[in-house]
Amino acid sequence: MNTAPPSILPARQTAATHLEIEPSVLYFGTPVVLLSTENQDGSFNLAPISSAWALGRTVVIGLGREGQTAYNLGSRPDLVISLPAPAQWPAVERLAPLTGRHPVPASKPQGCRFEPDKFAAAGLTGEPSQVVRPPRVAGCPIQLEARAERVRPDASGDFVIVEAVVRKVHADSRIVVPGTDHIDPAAWSPLIYNFRHYFGLGPELGHSYRTRSPRTGEGSAAEAALAGPARWCIPGAAP
């Protein structure tokens, strides 16, 4: 919270007025991930998720309670977390109205339909994983093979919270700092879901004092980012 006296705040900030609102969603800029899980018959489900964040080697994921992904992870804990690039947003949006559950749960949004082969429906291809059964999503710059160690209801009872421990990380060589295990933040842009619109990252504004990414000179990453991923804003249904 900014505790500076109003007299030293920027003019635009002092003039701002906050409104009390009731937005239908609170997706205030979160990365999109694609989750691959195993169905009961040995086939695989693919689902776009907009609620995921990492804590060390654990990725915490929020899922709809009645979706196929939550159903699968309850008894088959292996999964792959694939992070698409901004240009892959059309494939994500093709997945958005699909479900692997049949019949379609009543809780699903209107227009949602059953699709047994979501990879094909989205125009995506699976590729073999190394330590889990579900496939990685080919073309996604970052792919995390993981195991769901804890699956539990959230406080509302409408969702499921999954704590997945990452066992293996795959990264496109073009976004890795050569000779290191570091992702180059100037070369990598996640697909961001911002109040049901898709975005990529803009230019770098700065870096944390904790960064370990090698830097060739002050401002080099920012300069590279200026020539990097473009920004998209496309309205779409919630994954």
C-alpha positions as CSV (number, residue, x, y, z in Angstrom):
1,M,0.0,0.0,0.0
2,N,1.3,3.5,-0.9
3,T,1.5,5.5,2.4
4,A,3.2,8.6,0.9
5,P,1.4,11.9,1.7
6,P,-1.0,13.0,-1.0
7,S,1.1,16.1,-1.6
8,I,4.0,14.0,-3.1
9,L,1.9,11.6,-5.1
10,P,1.8,12.1,-8.9
11,A,-1.1,14.4,-10.0
12,R,-2.8,11.6,-11.9
13,Q,-2.8,9.4,-8.8
14,T,-4.3,12.1,-6.6
15,A,-7.1,12.7,-9.1
16,A,-8.0,9.0,-9.4
17,T,-11.4,7.8,-7.9
18,H,-12.0,4.2,-7.0
19,L,-15.4,2.6,-7.7
20,E,-16.9,-0.3,-5.9
21,I,-17.6,-2.9,-8.6
22,E,-18.8,-6.5,-8.8
23,P,-16.8,-8.0,-11.8
24,S,-17.9,-11.4,-13.0
25,V,-14.3,-12.7,-12.9
26,L,-11.1,-11.8,-11.2
27,Y,-8.6,-13.0,-13.9
28,F,-6.4,-9.9,-13.3
29,G,-3.6,-11.0,-15.7
30,T,-2.6,-14.6,-15.1
31,P,-0.7,-17.0,-17.4
32,V,-2.5,-19.5,-19.6
33,V,-1.4,-23.1,-19.2
34,L,-2.5,-26.2,-21.0
35,L,-2.9,-29.3,-18.8
36,S,-2.5,-32.8,-20.2
37,T,-4.0,-35.6,-18.1
38,E,-4.9,-39.2,-18.6
39,N,-8.5,-40.4,-19.0
40,Q,-9.8,-43.6,-17.5
41,D,-9.6,-45.4,-20.8
42,G,-5.9,-44.5,-21.4
43,S,-6.6,-41.6,-23.8
44,F,-5.5,-38.1,-22.9
45,N,-7.4,-34.9,-22.1
46,L,-6.2,-31.4,-22.8
47,A,-7.6,-28.3,-21.0
48,P,-6.7,-24.6,-20.9
49,I,-6.4,-23.2,-17.4
50,S,-6.1,-19.6,-16.4
51,S,-5.4,-20.1,-12.6
52,A,-1.9,-21.3,-12.0
53,W,1.2,-20.1,-10.2
54,A,4.5,-21.5,-9.1
55,L,6.0,-21.8,-5.6
56,G,9.5,-23.2,-5.9
57,R,9.1,-26.6,-7.7
58,T,5.4,-26.8,-6.9
59,V,2.7,-25.4,-9.3
60,V,-0.6,-24.6,-7.7
61,I,-3.6,-24.9,-10.1
62,G,-7.2,-24.0,-9.8
63,L,-9.7,-26.2,-11.6
64,G,-13.5,-26.5,-12.0
65,R,-14.7,-29.2,-9.7
66,E,-16.7,-31.0,-12.4
67,G,-14.2,-30.8,-15.3
68,Q,-12.5,-33.8,-16.8
69,T,-9.1,-32.6,-15.6
70,A,-10.1,-32.6,-11.9
71,Y,-11.8,-36.0,-12.4
72,N,-8.6,-37.4,-13.9
73,L,-6.2,-36.1,-11.3
74,G,-8.3,-37.6,-8.5
75,S,-7.1,-41.1,-9.5
76,R,-4.3,-40.6,-12.1
77,P,-2.0,-37.9,-10.7
78,D,0.5,-37.5,-13.5
79,L,0.1,-34.4,-15.7
80,V,2.0,-32.0,-18.0
81,I,1.8,-28.3,-17.7
82,S,2.6,-26.7,-21.1
83,L,2.9,-22.9,-21.4
84,P,1.9,-21.6,-24.8
85,A,3.4,-18.5,-26.4
86,P,1.2,-15.5,-27.2
87,A,0.9,-16.4,-30.9
88,Q,-0.8,-19.7,-29.8
89,W,-3.9,-18.0,-28.4
90,P,-6.2,-19.2,-31.2
91,A,-5.5,-22.8,-30.3
92,V,-6.2,-22.0,-26.7
93,E,-9.5,-20.4,-27.7
94,R,-10.4,-23.4,-29.8
95,L,-10.1,-25.5,-26.6
96,A,-12.1,-23.1,-24.5
97,P,-15.7,-24.4,-25.3
98,L,-14.7,-28.1,-25.2
99,T,-15.0,-30.6,-22.3
100,G,-13.9,-34.1,-21.9
101,R,-16.9,-35.0,-19.8
102,H,-19.9,-36.8,-21.2
103,P,-22.6,-35.8,-20.6
104,V,-21.6,-32.2,-20.4
105,P,-21.9,-31.1,-16.7
106,A,-24.6,-28.6,-16.0
107,S,-22.0,-26.2,-14.4
108,K,-20.3,-25.7,-17.7
109,P,-21.0,-22.5,-19.6
110,Q,-23.6,-22.4,-22.3
111,G,-22.2,-23.6,-25.6
112,C,-19.7,-26.0,-24.1
113,R,-19.6,-29.3,-25.9
114,F,-18.1,-32.7,-25.5
115,E,-14.9,-33.5,-27.5
116,P,-13.0,-36.7,-27.0
117,D,-9.9,-35.6,-29.0
118,K,-9.1,-32.1,-27.9
119,F,-5.6,-32.1,-29.4
120,A,-7.0,-32.6,-32.9
121,A,-9.9,-30.2,-32.3
122,A,-7.4,-27.4,-31.2
123,G,-4.9,-28.2,-34.0
124,L,-2.3,-29.2,-31.5
125,T,0.0,-32.2,-31.4
126,G,1.2,-34.3,-28.4
127,E,4.8,-35.4,-28.0
128,P,6.0,-38.1,-25.5
129,S,6.9,-37.1,-22.0
130,Q,9.9,-38.7,-20.2
131,V,8.7,-39.4,-16.7
132,V,4.9,-39.2,-16.9
133,R,2.3,-40.8,-19.2
134,P,0.4,-37.7,-20.4
135,P,2.0,-36.0,-23.4
136,R,3.6,-32.6,-23.7
137,V,2.0,-30.1,-26.1
138,A,4.4,-29.8,-29.1
139,G,5.2,-26.2,-29.9
140,C,4.8,-24.8,-26.4
141,P,8.0,-23.1,-25.4
142,I,7.9,-24.4,-21.8
143,Q,6.7,-27.9,-20.7
144,L,6.6,-29.1,-17.2
145,E,6.2,-32.8,-16.4
146,A,4.6,-33.1,-12.9
147,R,2.7,-35.1,-10.4
148,A,-0.3,-33.9,-8.4
149,E,0.6,-34.6,-4.8
150,R,-2.5,-33.0,-3.3
151,V,-5.9,-32.4,-4.8
152,R,-8.5,-30.8,-2.5
153,P,-11.7,-28.6,-2.7
154,D,-11.3,-24.9,-2.4
155,A,-13.1,-22.8,0.3
156,S,-16.2,-22.3,-1.9
157,G,-16.6,-25.9,-2.8
158,D,-17.0,-25.0,-6.5
159,F,-13.4,-25.5,-7.5
160,V,-10.4,-27.9,-6.9
161,I,-6.9,-26.8,-5.9
162,V,-4.1,-29.0,-7.1
163,E,-0.5,-28.9,-5.8
164,A,1.7,-30.4,-8.5
165,V,5.4,-31.1,-8.0
166,V,7.4,-30.5,-11.2
167,R,9.7,-33.5,-12.0
168,K,11.2,-32.4,-15.3
169,V,11.4,-29.1,-17.2
170,H,11.6,-28.8,-21.0
171,A,12.4,-25.4,-22.6
172,D,12.7,-24.3,-26.2
173,S,16.5,-23.6,-26.8
174,R,15.6,-20.2,-28.3
175,I,14.4,-18.9,-24.9
176,V,17.3,-20.4,-22.8
177,V,20.4,-18.3,-22.0
178,P,23.2,-20.3,-23.9
179,G,25.3,-22.5,-21.6
180,T,22.9,-22.1,-18.6
181,D,19.7,-23.4,-17.1
182,H,18.1,-19.9,-17.1
183,I,15.1,-18.8,-19.2
184,D,16.0,-15.6,-20.9
185,P,13.1,-13.2,-19.8
186,A,13.7,-11.0,-22.9
187,A,13.1,-14.0,-25.2
188,W,10.2,-15.6,-23.4
189,S,6.7,-14.1,-23.2
190,P,3.9,-16.1,-21.6
191,L,0.3,-15.9,-22.9
192,I,-1.6,-13.7,-20.4
193,Y,-5.3,-14.0,-19.7
194,N,-6.4,-10.6,-18.6
195,F,-10.1,-10.3,-17.8
196,R,-11.0,-12.7,-20.6
197,H,-8.7,-11.1,-23.2
198,Y,-5.4,-12.5,-24.4
199,F,-2.1,-10.6,-24.1
200,G,1.6,-11.1,-24.5
201,L,4.2,-9.1,-22.5
202,G,5.3,-5.6,-23.3
203,P,8.9,-4.3,-23.0
204,E,10.8,-5.0,-19.8
205,L,10.5,-2.4,-17.2
206,G,13.2,-3.6,-14.8
207,H,14.4,-6.7,-13.0
208,S,14.4,-8.0,-9.4
209,Y,17.6,-7.8,-7.4
210,R,17.2,-11.6,-7.0
211,T,17.6,-12.4,-10.7
212,R,20.3,-14.9,-11.7
213,S,19.9,-14.5,-15.4
214,P,23.2,-13.5,-17.0
215,R,23.1,-9.9,-18.3
216,T,25.6,-8.6,-20.8
217,G,25.0,-5.0,-19.9
218,E,22.6,-2.7,-18.1
219,G,19.4,-2.4,-20.2
220,S,20.3,-5.2,-22.6
221,A,17.2,-7.3,-21.8
222,A,15.0,-4.3,-22.1
223,E,16.4,-3.4,-25.5
224,A,15.9,-7.0,-26.6
225,A,12.3,-7.0,-25.3
226,L,11.5,-4.0,-27.4
227,A,12.1,-6.1,-30.5
228,G,10.5,-9.1,-28.9
229,P,6.9,-10.5,-28.7
230,A,4.1,-8.3,-29.8
231,R,0.9,-7.7,-27.8
232,W,-2.5,-9.2,-28.5
233,C,-5.9,-8.2,-27.1
234,I,-8.6,-10.5,-28.4
235,P,-11.9,-11.0,-26.7
236,G,-12.8,-14.7,-25.9
237,A,-14.6,-17.1,-23.7
238,A,-13.0,-18.1,-20.4
239,P,-10.9,-21.3,-20.6
